[in-house]
Amino acid sequence: KKVLKHLEQIQFNKSFIGSKNFIENQNPFSISDFRYGISIKAIKKNQEELIFQIKGFDFSFSNALRRILLSEISIFGIEKVFFYDNSSILNDEIIAHRLGMIPLFVSPHFIDYSVKKKTQNFLKIILNLRANHPNNFFKNISIYSKSLKWKKYGVLKSFFKNVPVKPVFKDILIAKLNPGQKIECECESLIGIGNNHAKFSPVGSTFYKIFPKIKIISEIFGKEAVFLVQKCPMKVFDLEEFSLFSLKRLFVSSPNYCTMCKECIDFPKYVVPKIRIGRNNQKITFIIETTGIFSPEILFHRAIFLLVGKCNQSLLSLYQNFQKEEN
């Protein structure tokens, strides 16, 4: 609390506020305003994707959440592959790499429990792959991720009694076998984070967009309005009927589709511009696309949890420094 009061009492230098680096029409940061000024609105939500809009959220926090989602959430991934037999045309290293990139579904509660444990032998999850060509026809066969079978052993039998370990998707191609060929290997899965390798990242992609701001300065009617609707590649504009003389008037129908391509303002210099575009710094669209290991809601919750932990650690170090200075 002492550190928070000290941070709220900090006054910004006027020379910095007047500089070019300071965003115009933005008040100095206040913790109380930040706490009660955030609003979140979900736009699209399913098992693999979450799109929502945040108001009153600073860019630094958005980028911190993005980086945490990409590289700091722990999941299980295939780390080592032991081959007993491989007579396919693919080398052991290629098959091992393909197996390592297959996302595995493991219970979130077990992952939380595994993070607290330090013994690596306890954290191992073993999957077996045994596939061979039946030799009764000449066409090749495809080996998919559904052929990976979890090996039950030790204490893990009770952990995964109701929620077994399995690949998230059953139709990921591993290899193709010709008559007489077979693959037999054992895969060792360990816990890790995306900062070590991309296979430990629980998201396919996560990013945020600053909400565009489009303003029609003077009303646009008739052929000019139709031309602008056709010129915009993202169909941001649309036409509406105007009561006067049954004219068609231009209006902004889908501002969130704007990619700032500037086609609507790309005219010769002698033409007076009637549209202005910019960015709304107080509104952000956040997109989370998962690999199917966790739902996007769980990932967002875990990212917030880790961000809060980082903030608490920073406040603790500041408090310790203040105590040293007082002593």
Order of alpha helices (4+ residues) and beta strands (2+ residues): alpha-alpha-alpha-beta-beta-alpha-beta-alpha-beta-alpha-beta-beta-beta-alpha-beta-beta-beta-beta-alpha-beta-beta-beta-alpha
